[in-house]
Amino acid sequence: MSQIDSELIARINVLAKKKKEGTLTSEESIEQQELRAIYIKEFRKGFKSQLTSIKVVDPEGNDVTPEKLKQEKEKNKLS
């Protein structure tokens, strides 16, 4: 799953609504925790991917991308 699935979000929202209404079962509570963990993992993965694709350029057109970011890009290319 490279992107956050719309079905995942829909199910999280259904469970959140049930929790708000006070009708969430213990099994659904466990499912909700698991789905939220998946969501957070995928969100972080996508966010990291966005950050590593950024190139920072100063007004003169020089690449001033931080070394740490350049190293992370190289690391991802090798993976």
mmCIF file as gemmi writes it, N, C-alpha and C atoms, coordinates in Angstrom:
data_model
loop_
_atom_site.group_PDB
_atom_site.id
_atom_site.type_symbol
_atom_site.label_atom_id
_atom_site.label_alt_id
_atom_site.label_comp_id
_atom_site.label_asym_id
_atom_site.label_entity_id
_atom_site.label_seq_id
_atom_site.pdbx_PDB_ins_code
_atom_site.Cartn_x
_atom_site.Cartn_y
_atom_site.Cartn_z
_atom_site.occupancy
_atom_site.B_iso_or_equiv
_atom_site.pdbx_formal_charge
_atom_site.auth_seq_id
_atom_site.auth_asym_id
_atom_site.pdbx_PDB_model_num
ATOM 1 N N . MET Axp A 1 ? 0.845 -1.173 0 1 0 ? 1 A 1
ATOM 2 C CA . MET Axp A 1 ? 0 0 0 1 0 ? 1 A 1
ATOM 3 C C . MET Axp A 1 ? 0.89 1.236 0 1 0 ? 1 A 1
ATOM 4 N N . SER Axp A 2 ? 1.072 1.858 -1.143 1 0 ? 2 A 1
ATOM 5 C CA . SER Axp A 2 ? 1.932 3.027 -1.219 1 0 ? 2 A 1
ATOM 6 C C . SER Axp A 2 ? 1.18 4.307 -0.87 1 0 ? 2 A 1
ATOM 7 N N . GLN Axp A 3 ? -0.098 4.309 -1.093 1 0 ? 3 A 1
ATOM 8 C CA . GLN Axp A 3 ? -0.908 5.451 -0.713 1 0 ? 3 A 1
ATOM 9 C C . GLN Axp A 3 ? -1.911 4.996 0.331 1 0 ? 3 A 1
ATOM 10 N N . ILE Axp A 4 ? -2.434 5.951 1.049 1 0 ? 4 A 1
ATOM 11 C CA . ILE Axp A 4 ? -3.422 5.615 2.065 1 0 ? 4 A 1
ATOM 12 C C . ILE Axp A 4 ? -4.73 5.288 1.352 1 0 ? 4 A 1
ATOM 13 N N . ASP Axp A 5 ? -5.208 4.098 1.586 1 0 ? 5 A 1
ATOM 14 C CA . ASP Axp A 5 ? -6.401 3.571 0.942 1 0 ? 5 A 1
ATOM 15 C C . ASP Axp A 5 ? -7.648 4.298 1.447 1 0 ? 5 A 1
ATOM 16 N N . SER Axp A 6 ? -8.541 4.671 0.546 1 0 ? 6 A 1
ATOM 17 C CA . SER Axp A 6 ? -9.773 5.366 0.934 1 0 ? 6 A 1
ATOM 18 C C . SER Axp A 6 ? -10.679 4.469 1.779 1 0 ? 6 A 1
ATOM 19 N N . GLU Axp A 7 ? -10.606 3.15 1.552 1 0 ? 7 A 1
ATOM 20 C CA . GLU Axp A 7 ? -11.391 2.225 2.369 1 0 ? 7 A 1
ATOM 21 C C . GLU Axp A 7 ? -10.892 2.213 3.809 1 0 ? 7 A 1
ATOM 22 N N . LEU Axp A 8 ? -9.583 2.324 3.974 1 0 ? 8 A 1
ATOM 23 C CA . LEU Axp A 8 ? -8.99 2.384 5.312 1 0 ? 8 A 1
ATOM 24 C C . LEU Axp A 8 ? -9.498 3.612 6.057 1 0 ? 8 A 1
ATOM 25 N N . ILE Axp A 9 ? -9.468 4.745 5.391 1 0 ? 9 A 1
ATOM 26 C CA . ILE Axp A 9 ? -9.937 5.991 6.006 1 0 ? 9 A 1
ATOM 27 C C . ILE Axp A 9 ? -11.422 5.909 6.331 1 0 ? 9 A 1
ATOM 28 N N . ALA Axp A 10 ? -12.196 5.339 5.413 1 0 ? 10 A 1
ATOM 29 C CA . ALA Axp A 10 ? -13.635 5.21 5.641 1 0 ? 10 A 1
ATOM 30 C C . ALA Axp A 10 ? -13.916 4.343 6.873 1 0 ? 10 A 1
ATOM 31 N N . ARG Axp A 11 ? -13.184 3.236 6.998 1 0 ? 11 A 1
ATOM 32 C CA . ARG Axp A 11 ? -13.391 2.348 8.147 1 0 ? 11 A 1
ATOM 33 C C . ARG Axp A 11 ? -12.975 3.026 9.449 1 0 ? 11 A 1
ATOM 34 N N . ILE Axp A 12 ? -11.862 3.77 9.419 1 0 ? 12 A 1
ATOM 35 C CA . ILE Axp A 12 ? -11.43 4.521 10.602 1 0 ? 12 A 1
ATOM 36 C C . ILE Axp A 12 ? -12.513 5.517 11.013 1 0 ? 12 A 1
ATOM 37 N N . ASN Axp A 13 ? -13.101 6.18 10.032 1 0 ? 13 A 1
ATOM 38 C CA . ASN Axp A 13 ? -14.152 7.165 10.32 1 0 ? 13 A 1
ATOM 39 C C . ASN Axp A 13 ? -15.403 6.514 10.894 1 0 ? 13 A 1
ATOM 40 N N . VAL Axp A 14 ? -15.763 5.346 10.376 1 0 ? 14 A 1
ATOM 41 C CA . VAL Axp A 14 ? -16.931 4.623 10.903 1 0 ? 14 A 1
ATOM 42 C C . VAL Axp A 14 ? -16.695 4.257 12.367 1 0 ? 14 A 1
ATOM 43 N N . LEU Axp A 15 ? -15.508 3.75 12.65 1 0 ? 15 A 1
ATOM 44 C CA . LEU Axp A 15 ? -15.192 3.36 14.022 1 0 ? 15 A 1
ATOM 45 C C . LEU Axp A 15 ? -15.113 4.573 14.946 1 0 ? 15 A 1
ATOM 46 N N . ALA Axp A 16 ? -14.613 5.683 14.44 1 0 ? 16 A 1
ATOM 47 C CA . ALA Axp A 16 ? -14.552 6.91 15.238 1 0 ? 16 A 1
ATOM 48 C C . ALA Axp A 16 ? -15.958 7.39 15.581 1 0 ? 16 A 1
ATOM 49 N N . LYS Axp A 17 ? -16.857 7.288 14.625 1 0 ? 17 A 1
ATOM 50 C CA . LYS Axp A 17 ? -18.245 7.694 14.865 1 0 ? 17 A 1
ATOM 51 C C . LYS Axp A 17 ? -18.898 6.793 15.912 1 0 ? 17 A 1
ATOM 52 N N . LYS Axp A 18 ? -18.647 5.482 15.8 1 0 ? 18 A 1
ATOM 53 C CA . LYS Axp A 18 ? -19.207 4.546 16.773 1 0 ? 18 A 1
ATOM 54 C C . LYS Axp A 18 ? -18.652 4.816 18.174 1 0 ? 18 A 1
ATOM 55 N N . LYS Axp A 19 ? -17.369 5.169 18.239 1 0 ? 19 A 1
ATOM 56 C CA . LYS Axp A 19 ? -16.764 5.467 19.535 1 0 ? 19 A 1
ATOM 57 C C . LYS Axp A 19 ? -17.402 6.706 20.145 1 0 ? 19 A 1
ATOM 58 N N . LYS Axp A 20 ? -17.629 7.699 19.305 1 0 ? 20 A 1
ATOM 59 C CA . LYS Axp A 20 ? -18.25 8.942 19.765 1 0 ? 20 A 1
ATOM 60 C C . LYS Axp A 20 ? -19.666 8.691 20.284 1 0 ? 20 A 1
ATOM 61 N N . GLU Axp A 21 ? -20.368 7.763 19.614 1 0 ? 21 A 1
ATOM 62 C CA . GLU Axp A 21 ? -21.732 7.419 20.016 1 0 ? 21 A 1
ATOM 63 C C . GLU Axp A 21 ? -21.759 6.494 21.227 1 0 ? 21 A 1
ATOM 64 N N . GLY Axp A 22 ? -20.607 5.92 21.549 1 0 ? 22 A 1
ATOM 65 C CA . GLY Axp A 22 ? -20.528 5.014 22.692 1 0 ? 22 A 1
ATOM 66 C C . GLY Axp A 22 ? -20.936 3.595 22.371 1 0 ? 22 A 1
ATOM 67 N N . THR Axp A 23 ? -20.931 3.212 21.092 1 0 ? 23 A 1
ATOM 68 C CA . THR Axp A 23 ? -21.36 1.866 20.696 1 0 ? 23 A 1
ATOM 69 C C . THR Axp A 23 ? -20.203 1.017 20.162 1 0 ? 23 A 1
ATOM 70 N N . LEU Axp A 24 ? -18.981 1.418 20.451 1 0 ? 24 A 1
ATOM 71 C CA . LEU Axp A 24 ? -17.805 0.703 19.97 1 0 ? 24 A 1
ATOM 72 C C . LEU Axp A 24 ? -17.54 -0.508 20.861 1 0 ? 24 A 1
ATOM 73 N N . THR Axp A 25 ? -17.435 -1.692 20.238 1 0 ? 25 A 1
ATOM 74 C CA . THR Axp A 25 ? -17.138 -2.909 21.006 1 0 ? 25 A 1
ATOM 75 C C . THR Axp A 25 ? -15.634 -3 21.26 1 0 ? 25 A 1
ATOM 76 N N . SER Axp A 26 ? -15.242 -3.906 22.136 1 0 ? 26 A 1
ATOM 77 C CA . SER Axp A 26 ? -13.816 -4.066 22.431 1 0 ? 26 A 1
ATOM 78 C C . SER Axp A 26 ? -13.058 -4.571 21.204 1 0 ? 26 A 1
ATOM 79 N N . GLU Axp A 27 ? -13.684 -5.441 20.4 1 0 ? 27 A 1
ATOM 80 C CA . GLU Axp A 27 ? -13.046 -5.92 19.173 1 0 ? 27 A 1
ATOM 81 C C . GLU Axp A 27 ? -12.847 -4.773 18.181 1 0 ? 27 A 1
ATOM 82 N N . GLU Axp A 28 ? -13.845 -3.916 18.087 1 0 ? 28 A 1
ATOM 83 C CA . GLU Axp A 28 ? -13.752 -2.77 17.184 1 0 ? 28 A 1
ATOM 84 C C . GLU Axp A 28 ? -12.71 -1.763 17.683 1 0 ? 28 A 1
ATOM 85 N N . SER Axp A 29 ? -12.573 -1.662 18.978 1 0 ? 29 A 1
ATOM 86 C CA . SER Axp A 29 ? -11.572 -0.775 19.549 1 0 ? 29 A 1
ATOM 87 C C . SER Axp A 29 ? -10.164 -1.245 19.173 1 0 ? 29 A 1
ATOM 88 N N . ILE Axp A 30 ? -9.941 -2.55 19.233 1 0 ? 30 A 1
ATOM 89 C CA . ILE Axp A 30 ? -8.66 -3.122 18.826 1 0 ? 30 A 1
ATOM 90 C C . ILE Axp A 30 ? -8.429 -2.885 17.338 1 0 ? 30 A 1
ATOM 91 N N . GLU Axp A 31 ? -9.473 -3.119 16.536 1 0 ? 31 A 1
ATOM 92 C CA . GLU Axp A 31 ? -9.379 -2.885 15.096 1 0 ? 31 A 1
ATOM 93 C C . GLU Axp A 31 ? -9.047 -1.419 14.809 1 0 ? 31 A 1
ATOM 94 N N . GLN Axp A 32 ? -9.675 -0.522 15.552 1 0 ? 32 A 1
ATOM 95 C CA . GLN Axp A 32 ? -9.437 0.906 15.371 1 0 ? 32 A 1
ATOM 96 C C . GLN Axp A 32 ? -7.972 1.253 15.643 1 0 ? 32 A 1
ATOM 97 N N . GLN Axp A 33 ? -7.41 0.701 16.697 1 0 ? 33 A 1
ATOM 98 C CA . GLN Axp A 33 ? -6.011 0.947 17.029 1 0 ? 33 A 1
ATOM 99 C C . GLN Axp A 33 ? -5.095 0.426 15.921 1 0 ? 33 A 1
ATOM 100 N N . GLU Axp A 34 ? -5.403 -0.758 15.403 1 0 ? 34 A 1
ATOM 101 C CA . GLU Axp A 34 ? -4.586 -1.344 14.334 1 0 ? 34 A 1
ATOM 102 C C . GLU Axp A 34 ? -4.671 -0.513 13.054 1 0 ? 34 A 1
ATOM 103 N N . LEU Axp A 35 ? -5.88 -0.081 12.711 1 0 ? 35 A 1
ATOM 104 C CA . LEU Axp A 35 ? -6.056 0.72 11.497 1 0 ? 35 A 1
ATOM 105 C C . LEU Axp A 35 ? -5.354 2.07 11.614 1 0 ? 35 A 1
ATOM 106 N N . ARG Axp A 36 ? -5.423 2.66 12.795 1 0 ? 36 A 1
ATOM 107 C CA . ARG Axp A 36 ? -4.739 3.938 13.008 1 0 ? 36 A 1
ATOM 108 C C . ARG Axp A 36 ? -3.227 3.769 12.882 1 0 ? 36 A 1
ATOM 109 N N . ALA Axp A 37 ? -2.704 2.657 13.387 1 0 ? 37 A 1
ATOM 110 C CA . ALA Axp A 37 ? -1.263 2.388 13.277 1 0 ? 37 A 1
ATOM 111 C C . ALA Axp A 37 ? -0.857 2.249 11.811 1 0 ? 37 A 1
ATOM 112 N N . ILE Axp A 38 ? -1.677 1.558 11.029 1 0 ? 38 A 1
ATOM 113 C CA . ILE Axp A 38 ? -1.408 1.413 9.588 1 0 ? 38 A 1
ATOM 114 C C . ILE Axp A 38 ? -1.441 2.776 8.915 1 0 ? 38 A 1
ATOM 115 N N . TYR Axp A 39 ? -2.459 3.58 9.248 1 0 ? 39 A 1
ATOM 116 C CA . TYR Axp A 39 ? -2.597 4.916 8.672 1 0 ? 39 A 1
ATOM 117 C C . TYR Axp A 39 ? -1.366 5.77 8.967 1 0 ? 39 A 1
ATOM 118 N N . ILE Axp A 40 ? -0.94 5.781 10.216 1 0 ? 40 A 1
ATOM 119 C CA . ILE Axp A 40 ? 0.209 6.593 10.609 1 0 ? 40 A 1
ATOM 120 C C . ILE Axp A 40 ? 1.473 6.118 9.899 1 0 ? 40 A 1
ATOM 121 N N . LYS Axp A 41 ? 1.649 4.815 9.803 1 0 ? 41 A 1
ATOM 122 C CA . LYS Axp A 41 ? 2.824 4.259 9.114 1 0 ? 41 A 1
ATOM 123 C C . LYS Axp A 41 ? 2.836 4.706 7.652 1 0 ? 41 A 1
ATOM 124 N N . GLU Axp A 42 ? 1.712 4.6 6.973 1 0 ? 42 A 1
ATOM 125 C CA . GLU Axp A 42 ? 1.63 4.988 5.563 1 0 ? 42 A 1
ATOM 126 C C . GLU Axp A 42 ? 1.78 6.49 5.376 1 0 ? 42 A 1
ATOM 127 N N . PHE Axp A 43 ? 1.212 7.266 6.313 1 0 ? 43 A 1
ATOM 128 C CA . PHE Axp A 43 ? 1.34 8.723 6.245 1 0 ? 43 A 1
ATOM 129 C C . PHE Axp A 43 ? 2.805 9.122 6.353 1 0 ? 43 A 1
ATOM 130 N N . ARG Axp A 44 ? 3.502 8.553 7.328 1 0 ? 44 A 1
ATOM 131 C CA . ARG Axp A 44 ? 4.913 8.873 7.518 1 0 ? 44 A 1
ATOM 132 C C . ARG Axp A 44 ? 5.748 8.46 6.314 1 0 ? 44 A 1
ATOM 133 N N . LYS Axp A 45 ? 5.429 7.312 5.743 1 0 ? 45 A 1
ATOM 134 C CA . LYS Axp A 45 ? 6.137 6.824 4.565 1 0 ? 45 A 1
ATOM 135 C C . LYS Axp A 45 ? 5.98 7.805 3.397 1 0 ? 45 A 1
ATOM 136 N N . GLY Axp A 46 ? 4.758 8.26 3.17 1 0 ? 46 A 1
ATOM 137 C CA . GLY Axp A 46 ? 4.496 9.213 2.092 1 0 ? 46 A 1
ATOM 138 C C . GLY Axp A 46 ? 5.145 10.559 2.346 1 0 ? 46 A 1
ATOM 139 N N . PHE Axp A 47 ? 5.093 11.003 3.587 1 0 ? 47 A 1
ATOM 140 C CA . PHE Axp A 47 ? 5.686 12.29 3.941 1 0 ? 47 A 1
ATOM 141 C C . PHE Axp A 47 ? 7.201 12.249 3.77 1 0 ? 47 A 1
ATOM 142 N N . LYS Axp A 48 ? 7.816 11.155 4.19 1 0 ? 48 A 1
ATOM 143 C CA . LYS Axp A 48 ? 9.266 11.002 4.033 1 0 ? 48 A 1
ATOM 144 C C . LYS Axp A 48 ? 9.635 10.99 2.556 1 0 ? 48 A 1
ATOM 145 N N . SER Axp A 49 ? 8.816 10.329 1.752 1 0 ? 49 A 1
ATOM 146 C CA . SER Axp A 49 ? 9.058 10.285 0.318 1 0 ? 49 A 1
ATOM 147 C C . SER Axp A 49 ? 9.007 11.69 -0.286 1 0 ? 49 A 1
ATOM 148 N N . GLN Axp A 50 ? 8.045 12.489 0.158 1 0 ? 50 A 1
ATOM 149 C CA . GLN Axp A 50 ? 7.943 13.863 -0.326 1 0 ? 50 A 1
ATOM 150 C C . GLN Axp A 50 ? 9.172 14.672 0.08 1 0 ? 50 A 1
ATOM 151 N N . LEU Axp A 51 ? 9.578 14.528 1.323 1 0 ? 51 A 1
ATOM 152 C CA . LEU Axp A 51 ? 10.725 15.293 1.804 1 0 ? 51 A 1
ATOM 153 C C . LEU Axp A 51 ? 12.009 14.931 1.065 1 0 ? 51 A 1
ATOM 154 N N . THR Axp A 52 ? 12.189 13.651 0.778 1 0 ? 52 A 1
ATOM 155 C CA . THR Axp A 52 ? 13.42 13.249 0.115 1 0 ? 52 A 1
ATOM 156 C C . THR Axp A 52 ? 13.429 13.627 -1.364 1 0 ? 52 A 1
ATOM 157 N N . SER Axp A 53 ? 12.317 14.035 -1.909 1 0 ? 53 A 1
ATOM 158 C CA . SER Axp A 53 ? 12.291 14.448 -3.309 1 0 ? 53 A 1
ATOM 159 C C . SER Axp A 53 ? 12.505 15.955 -3.471 1 0 ? 53 A 1
ATOM 160 N N . ILE Axp A 54 ? 12.67 16.654 -2.368 1 0 ? 54 A 1
ATOM 161 C CA . ILE Axp A 54 ? 12.836 18.108 -2.407 1 0 ? 54 A 1
ATOM 162 C C . ILE Axp A 54 ? 14.284 18.477 -2.716 1 0 ? 54 A 1
ATOM 163 N N . LYS Axp A 55 ? 14.439 19.493 -3.53 1 0 ? 55 A 1
ATOM 164 C CA . LYS Axp A 55 ? 15.755 20.058 -3.809 1 0 ? 55 A 1
ATOM 165 C C . LYS Axp A 55 ? 15.685 21.54 -3.436 1 0 ? 55 A 1
ATOM 166 N N . VAL Axp A 56 ? 16.611 21.987 -2.606 1 0 ? 56 A 1
ATOM 167 C CA . VAL Axp A 56 ? 16.62 23.37 -2.136 1 0 ? 56 A 1
ATOM 168 C C . VAL Axp A 56 ? 17.605 24.168 -2.984 1 0 ? 56 A 1
ATOM 169 N N . VAL Axp A 57 ? 17.113 25.283 -3.531 1 0 ? 57 A 1
ATOM 170 C CA . VAL Axp A 57 ? 17.927 26.126 -4.402 1 0 ? 57 A 1
ATOM 171 C C . VAL Axp A 57 ? 17.888 27.554 -3.881 1 0 ? 57 A 1
ATOM 172 N N . ASP Axp A 58 ? 19.054 28.197 -3.8 1 0 ? 58 A 1
ATOM 173 C CA . ASP Axp A 58 ? 19.107 29.594 -3.343 1 0 ? 58 A 1
ATOM 174 C C . ASP Axp A 58 ? 18.74 30.535 -4.501 1 0 ? 58 A 1
ATOM 175 N N . PRO Axp A 59 ? 18.604 31.839 -4.238 1 0 ? 59 A 1
ATOM 176 C CA . PRO Axp A 59 ? 18.198 32.79 -5.292 1 0 ? 59 A 1
ATOM 177 C C . PRO Axp A 59 ? 19.12 32.822 -6.508 1 0 ? 59 A 1
ATOM 178 N N . GLU Axp A 60 ? 20.389 32.453 -6.338 1 0 ? 60 A 1
ATOM 179 C CA . GLU Axp A 60 ? 21.316 32.443 -7.471 1 0 ? 60 A 1
ATOM 180 C C . GLU Axp A 60 ? 21.25 31.144 -8.268 1 0 ? 60 A 1
ATOM 181 N N . GLY Axp A 61 ? 20.454 30.2 -7.809 1 0 ? 61 A 1
ATOM 182 C CA . GLY Axp A 61 ? 20.308 28.938 -8.523 1 0 ? 61 A 1
ATOM 183 C C . GLY Axp A 61 ? 21.235 27.834 -8.051 1 0 ? 61 A 1
ATOM 184 N N . ASN Axp A 62 ? 21.932 28.053 -6.956 1 0 ? 62 A 1
ATOM 185 C CA . ASN Axp A 62 ? 22.837 27.046 -6.413 1 0 ? 62 A 1
ATOM 186 C C . ASN Axp A 62 ? 22.074 26.027 -5.57 1 0 ? 62 A 1
ATOM 187 N N . ASP Axp A 63 ? 22.451 24.782 -5.709 1 0 ? 63 A 1
ATOM 188 C CA . ASP Axp A 63 ? 21.838 23.715 -4.908 1 0 ? 63 A 1
ATOM 189 C C . ASP Axp A 63 ? 22.36 23.823 -3.479 1 0 ? 63 A 1
ATOM 190 N N . VAL Axp A 64 ? 21.467 24.108 -2.554 1 0 ? 64 A 1
ATOM 191 C CA . VAL Axp A 64 ? 21.84 24.232 -1.135 1 0 ? 64 A 1
ATOM 192 C C . VAL Axp A 64 ? 21.086 23.207 -0.286 1 0 ? 64 A 1
ATOM 193 N N . THR Axp A 65 ? 20.768 22.091 -0.906 1 0 ? 65 A 1
ATOM 194 C CA . THR Axp A 65 ? 20.077 21.024 -0.199 1 0 ? 65 A 1
ATOM 195 C C . THR Axp A 65 ? 20.959 20.536 0.954 1 0 ? 65 A 1
ATOM 196 N N . PRO Axp A 66 ? 20.406 20.408 2.17 1 0 ? 66 A 1
ATOM 197 C CA . PRO Axp A 66 ? 21.204 19.938 3.307 1 0 ? 66 A 1
ATOM 198 C C . PRO Axp A 66 ? 21.824 18.562 3.035 1 0 ? 66 A 1
ATOM 199 N N . GLU Axp A 67 ? 23.037 18.375 3.535 1 0 ? 67 A 1
ATOM 200 C CA . GLU Axp A 67 ? 23.756 17.114 3.322 1 0 ? 67 A 1
ATOM 201 C C . GLU Axp A 67 ? 22.964 15.912 3.823 1 0 ? 67 A 1
ATOM 202 N N . LYS Axp A 68 ? 22.3 16.082 4.946 1 0 ? 68 A 1
ATOM 203 C CA . LYS Axp A 68 ? 21.533 14.969 5.509 1 0 ? 68 A 1
ATOM 204 C C . LYS Axp A 68 ? 20.447 14.52 4.531 1 0 ? 68 A 1
ATOM 205 N N . LEU Axp A 69 ? 19.812 15.461 3.882 1 0 ? 69 A 1
ATOM 206 C CA . LEU Axp A 69 ? 18.772 15.144 2.899 1 0 ? 69 A 1
ATOM 207 C C . LEU Axp A 69 ? 19.383 14.475 1.665 1 0 ? 69 A 1
ATOM 208 N N . LYS Axp A 70 ? 20.546 14.971 1.224 1 0 ? 70 A 1
ATOM 209 C CA . LYS Axp A 70 ? 21.226 14.352 0.082 1 0 ? 70 A 1
ATOM 210 C C . LYS Axp A 70 ? 21.606 12.906 0.397 1 0 ? 70 A 1
ATOM 211 N N . GLN Axp A 71 ? 22.084 12.667 1.615 1 0 ? 71 A 1
ATOM 212 C CA . GLN Axp A 71 ? 22.457 11.313 2.026 1 0 ? 71 A 1
ATOM 213 C C . GLN Axp A 71 ? 21.239 10.396 2.049 1 0 ? 71 A 1
ATOM 214 N N . GLU Axp A 72 ? 20.124 10.923 2.504 1 0 ? 72 A 1
ATOM 215 C CA . GLU Axp A 72 ? 18.89 10.129 2.555 1 0 ? 72 A 1
ATOM 216 C C . GLU Axp A 72 ? 18.429 9.775 1.139 1 0 ? 72 A 1
ATOM 217 N N . LYS Axp A 73 ? 18.564 10.711 0.2 1 0 ? 73 A 1
ATOM 218 C CA . LYS Axp A 73 ? 18.217 10.437 -1.196 1 0 ? 73 A 1
ATOM 219 C C . LYS Axp A 73 ? 19.076 9.308 -1.753 1 0 ? 73 A 1
ATOM 220 N N . GLU Axp A 74 ? 20.378 9.382 -1.498 1 0 ? 74 A 1
ATOM 221 C CA . GLU Axp A 74 ? 21.295 8.337 -1.971 1 0 ? 74 A 1
ATOM 222 C C . GLU Axp A 74 ? 20.956 6.983 -1.343 1 0 ? 74 A 1
ATOM 223 N N . LYS Axp A 75 ? 20.646 7.004 -0.081 1 0 ? 75 A 1
ATOM 224 C CA . LYS Axp A 75 ? 20.285 5.772 0.63 1 0 ? 75 A 1
ATOM 225 C C . LYS Axp A 75 ? 19.039 5.142 0.007 1 0 ? 75 A 1
ATOM 226 N N . ASN Axp A 76 ? 18.075 5.972 -0.352 1 0 ? 76 A 1
ATOM 227 C CA . ASN Axp A 76 ? 16.827 5.474 -0.951 1 0 ? 76 A 1
ATOM 228 C C . ASN Axp A 76 ? 17.056 4.951 -2.369 1 0 ? 76 A 1
ATOM 229 N N . LYS Axp A 77 ? 18.019 5.533 -3.097 1 0 ? 77 A 1
ATOM 230 C CA . LYS Axp A 77 ? 18.328 5.057 -4.44 1 0 ? 77 A 1
ATOM 231 C C . LYS Axp A 77 ? 18.913 3.656 -4.399 1 0 ? 77 A 1
ATOM 232 N N . LEU Axp A 78 ? 19.704 3.392 -3.368 1 0 ? 78 A 1
ATOM 233 C CA . LEU Axp A 78 ? 20.339 2.09 -3.229 1 0 ? 78 A 1
ATOM 234 C C . LEU Axp A 78 ? 19.366 1.009 -2.769 1 0 ? 78 A 1
ATOM 235 N N . SER Axp A 79 ? 18.299 1.408 -2.115 1 0 ? 79 A 1
ATOM 236 C CA . SER Axp A 79 ? 17.338 0.437 -1.583 1 0 ? 79 A 1
ATOM 237 C C . SER Axp A 79 ? 16.474 -0.192 -2.647 1 0 ? 79 A 1
